Amino acid sequence: SALVHHLKLVLDGNNDDLRKEAAEALCSLAHALGEEFTIFIPSIRKLLVKHHLRYKKWDETENRLLRRELFISDNLSVQKYTQCPPDVISDPLDDFEGVPSEEADETQRQPRSHQV
């Protein structure tokens, strides 16, 4: 909330370039925080109305938050949300390099892997 407060102070200032940057930053925060950001919407809207400011990206962000829609990045294609199987990666500390010795048992010859 401290970050939002300082960005609101910039919106309430008189530098138009900084206002635009503050609005962009608030949109980014809204995307990151999601529904938790809705508490700040009324006070931000009040400042935008006070200074007769309109930012298309903010309007879209505000509307999506109020409708509780998911945010999808503009530069990514829309994908179905499906449960993906976990990736399996090997532990580099346990990976075996080289030819196993005949004395090594089966567990030592096979690299261990972990689900992520």
GUTI-465757 format. One line per 4 residues: number of its first residue (from 1); their letters; for each residue x, y, z of N, C-alpha, C, O. Coordinates in pm, whole numbers. Example, Ala and Ser with C-alpha at 12.3 -4.5 7.8 and 13.67 -1.06 7.14 Angstrom:
BEGIN
1> as> 1319,-569,780,1230,-450,780,1320,-330,780,1424,-332,846  1285,-225,708,1367,-106,714,1290,3,787,1341,114,804
% end
This chain:
BEGIN
1> salv> 81,-120,0,0,0,0,86,126,0,42,231,-48  207,117,53,295,234,54,333,274,-89,340,392,-121  356,175,-172,391,202,-311,273,267,-384,291,363,-458  154,214,-362,35,272,-425,15,415,-376,-19,503,-455
5> hhlk> 35,439,-248,19,574,-193,112,673,-263,69,783,-300  237,636,-282,331,728,-348,297,748,-495,316,858,-549  249,645,-560,206,662,-700,83,752,-709,68,828,-804  -5,744,-610,-120,834,-606,-76,978,-584,-137,1070,-639
9> lvld> 28,999,-506,82,1135,-489,134,1190,-621,118,1309,-650  195,1105,-702,242,1147,-834,123,1181,-923,126,1279,-996  17,1099,-917,-104,1129,-995,-164,1263,-954,-221,1334,-1037  -152,1297,-829,-208,1422,-778,-116,1541,-804,-154,1655,-779
13> gnnd> 4,1515,-855,99,1622,-885,63,1694,-1013,-46,1677,-1067  158,1776,-1063,129,1856,-1182,218,1823,-1301,221,1899,-1397  291,1713,-1297,376,1674,-1408,305,1565,-1489,292,1451,-1445  259,1603,-1610,182,1510,-1692,260,1386,-1731,203,1276,-1737
17> dlrk> 390,1401,-1759,470,1284,-1796,479,1185,-1681,469,1064,-1700  499,1237,-1560,506,1149,-1444,371,1087,-1412,363,973,-1366  265,1163,-1436,130,1107,-1414,107,985,-1502,54,884,-1457  148,997,-1628,130,884,-1720,210,763,-1672,160,650,-1675
21> eaae> 333,786,-1628,416,676,-1578,357,616,-1451,362,494,-1432  301,700,-1366,238,650,-1243,117,563,-1277,95,460,-1214  39,607,-1375,-77,528,-1417,-33,393,-1473,-96,291,-1446  75,392,-1551,130,266,-1604,173,175,-1490,146,55,-1491
25> alcs> 241,233,-1391,288,155,-1277,170,98,-1197,175,-16,-1151  65,178,-1181,-53,131,-1110,-121,17,-1185,-171,-77,-1123  -122,25,-1317,-178,-85,-1397,-96,-212,-1378,-151,-321,-1365  35,-197,-1376,121,-313,-1356,100,-375,-1218,95,-497,-1203
29> laha> 87,-289,-1118,59,-340,-983,-76,-411,-977,-91,-514,-911  -174,-354,-1045,-306,-416,-1048,-299,-555,-1111,-362,-649,-1062  -223,-567,-1218,-206,-698,-1282,-138,-796,-1187,-175,-913,-1181  -39,-747,-1115,37,-835,-1025,-45,-876,-902,-39,-991,-859
33> lgee> -120,-782,-846,-194,-810,-723,-331,-869,-747,-387,-937,-660  -386,-844,-866,-517,-899,-898,-626,-839,-811,-631,-718,-788  -713,-926,-762,-832,-882,-688,-797,-803,-562,-877,-720,-518  -682,-827,-504,-641,-753,-384,-624,-604,-411,-626,-523,-318
37> ftif> -606,-567,-537,-584,-427,-573,-714,-347,-575,-710,-224,-573  -829,-414,-578,-957,-344,-592,-982,-243,-481,-1057,-147,-501  -922,-261,-366,-941,-166,-255,-890,-26,-290,-937,73,-234  -795,-17,-383,-736,112,-419,-811,183,-532,-787,301,-557
41> ipsi> -900,113,-600,-966,169,-719,-1041,299,-690,-1023,395,-764  -1125,307,-586,-1200,432,-565,-1111,555,-546,-1141,661,-601  -1004,542,-470,-918,659,-447,-840,698,-573,-815,816,-597  -803,600,-652,-733,630,-778,-829,695,-876,-795,792,-943
45> rkll> -951,641,-885,-1052,698,-975,-1080,843,-936,-1096,929,-1023  -1087,870,-806,-1113,1006,-757,-1005,1103,-805,-1037,1215,-846  -878,1062,-801,-769,1148,-848,-776,1169,-999,-752,1280,-1047  -808,1064,-1073,-818,1078,-1218,-931,1173,-1257,-916,1253,-1349
49> vkhh> -1043,1165,-1187,-1156,1255,-1214,-1120,1398,-1174,-1151,1493,-1245  -1054,1413,-1060,-1014,1545,-1010,-930,1620,-1112,-946,1741,-1130  -839,1550,-1179,-748,1613,-1274,-793,1594,-1420,-718,1626,-1512  -914,1543,-1440,-970,1521,-1574,-875,1437,-1661,-849,1469,-1776
53> lryk> -825,1329,-1602,-731,1241,-1673,-802,1115,-1719,-886,1059,-1647  -768,1071,-1839,-821,945,-1893,-704,863,-1945,-625,911,-2026  -694,740,-1900,-593,647,-1949,-665,519,-1988,-725,451,-1904  -659,488,-2115,-731,372,-2167,-690,244,-2094,-775,163,-2057
57> kwde> -560,227,-2074,-512,105,-2008,-566,96,-1865,-603,-12,-1820  -571,209,-1794,-625,207,-1659,-773,172,-1660,-819,93,-1578  -849,231,-1755,-992,202,-1764,-1016,53,-1785,-1104,-6,-1723  -937,-8,-1875,-951,-151,-1901,-915,-233,-1777,-983,-330,-1743
61> tenr> -808,-193,-1711,-763,-263,-1591,-869,-253,-1481,-902,-353,-1416  -921,-134,-1461,-1024,-113,-1359,-1148,-197,-1387,-1201,-262,-1298  -1193,-196,-1512,-1311,-274,-1548,-1290,-423,-1527,-1379,-493,-1478  -1173,-472,-1564,-1146,-616,-1544,-1143,-652,-1396,-1193,-757,-1357
65> llrr> -1083,-566,-1316,-1080,-593,-1172,-1220,-594,-1113,-1254,-681,-1033  -1301,-497,-1152,-1436,-489,-1097,-1524,-604,-1143,-1616,-645,-1072  -1497,-657,-1263,-1572,-773,-1313,-1507,-905,-1271,-1558,-1012,-1302  -1395,-894,-1199,-1320,-1011,-1151,-1276,-1102,-1265,-1283,-1225,-1255
69> elfi> -1230,-1041,-1372,-1179,-1118,-1486,-1030,-1144,-1468,-960,-1067,-1403  -984,-1252,-1527,-842,-1283,-1526,-769,-1189,-1620,-823,-1148,-1722  -646,-1155,-1584,-563,-1074,-1671,-484,-1165,-1763,-422,-1261,-1719  -489,-1135,-1891,-410,-1207,-1990,-326,-1104,-2062,-378,-1004,-2111
73> sdnl> -198,-1128,-2068,-107,-1033,-2130,-148,-1008,-2274,-184,-1101,-2346  -142,-882,-2317,-181,-846,-2453,-92,-909,-2559,-137,-932,-2671  33,-937,-2526,124,-989,-2627,133,-1141,-2626,215,-1197,-2699  53,-1208,-2546,52,-1353,-2544,-79,-1403,-2603,-184,-1341,-2586
77> svqk> -72,-1515,-2672,-194,-1573,-2725,-271,-1637,-2611,-213,-1683,-2513  -401,-1640,-2625,-485,-1698,-2522,-471,-1849,-2528,-485,-1910,-2634  -443,-1908,-2414,-427,-2052,-2406,-529,-2106,-2307,-569,-2037,-2213  -570,-2230,-2331,-660,-2293,-2236,-583,-2323,-2109,-467,-2363,-2112
81> ytqc> -651,-2304,-1999,-588,-2333,-1871,-611,-2481,-1841,-721,-2521,-1805  -508,-2559,-1855,-517,-2701,-1828,-412,-2739,-1726,-311,-2670,-1710  -436,-2848,-1660,-339,-2898,-1564,-226,-2964,-1641,-247,-3065,-1708  -108,-2909,-1632,8,-2963,-1701,79,-3061,-1608,85,-3039,-1487
85> ppdv> 131,-3168,-1665,208,-3260,-1579,333,-3190,-1530,389,-3105,-1600  379,-3224,-1411,499,-3158,-1360,621,-3194,-1444,634,-3306,-1493  709,-3097,-1458,834,-3122,-1529,925,-3206,-1440,925,-3191,-1318  1000,-3292,-1503,1095,-3373,-1429,1234,-3325,-1466,1272,-3321,-1583
89> isdp> 1309,-3288,-1364,1446,-3244,-1387,1539,-3329,-1304,1501,-3382,-1199  1659,-3341,-1350,1755,-3419,-1272,1833,-3326,-1181,1853,-3209,-1212  1876,-3379,-1071,1956,-3303,-975,2100,-3304,-1023,2161,-3411,-1029  2157,-3187,-1058,2293,-3185,-1113,2397,-3239,-1016,2503,-3285,-1059
93> lddf> 2370,-3233,-887,2466,-3286,-790,2466,-3438,-787,2565,-3501,-749  2353,-3496,-828,2343,-3641,-825,2358,-3705,-962,2361,-3828,-972  2368,-3624,-1067,2386,-3681,-1200,2517,-3756,-1206,2617,-3713,-1149  2514,-3867,-1275,2635,-3948,-1287,2704,-3914,-1417,2640,-3913,-1522
97> egvp> 2830,-3885,-1411,2907,-3856,-1531,3004,-3969,-1556,3062,-4024,-1462  3022,-4004,-1681,3120,-4106,-1716,3060,-4245,-1710,2939,-4261,-1695  3145,-4343,-1721,3104,-4483,-1722,3096,-4532,-1578,3190,-4513,-1501  2985,-4596,-1542,2973,-4644,-1404,3070,-4759,-1379,3097,-4841,-1466
101> seea> 3120,-4762,-1259,3208,-4874,-1225,3124,-4996,-1197,3006,-4986,-1164  3184,-5112,-1210,3110,-5236,-1188,3071,-5252,-1043,2977,-5325,-1011  3143,-5183,-954,3115,-5197,-812,2993,-5114,-770,2934,-5141,-665  2955,-5013,-850,2842,-4927,-814,2713,-5004,-822,2691,-5080,-917
105> detq> 2628,-4987,-725,2501,-5057,-731,2405,-4982,-824,2438,-4874,-873  2290,-5039,-848,2194,-4986,-946,2149,-4844,-912,2131,-4763,-1004  2131,-4810,-786,2085,-4676,-749,2190,-4570,-776,2155,-4454,-801  2316,-4606,-773,2420,-4509,-799,2438,-4485,-948,2484,-4377,-987
109> rqpr> 2402,-4581,-1033,2422,-4567,-1177,2313,-4483,-1243,2337,-4423,-1348  2196,-4478,-1185,2086,-4404,-1247,2075,-4266,-1182,2073,-4254,-1059  2069,-4162,-1265,2056,-4028,-1207,1921,-4014,-1139,1820,-4068,-1184  1920,-3941,-1029,1795,-3915,-959,1724,-3799,-1027,1789,-3708,-1078
113> shqv> 1595,-3803,-1027,1518,-3691,-1084,1411,-3651,-984,1368,-3730,-900  1371,-3527,-994,1274,-3470,-902,1163,-3404,-981,1187,-3343,-1085  1041,-3417,-931,929,-3348,-996,924,-3205,-946,951,-3177,-830  888,-3116,-1039,878,-2974,-1006,734,-2932,-1014,702,-2816,-990
% end
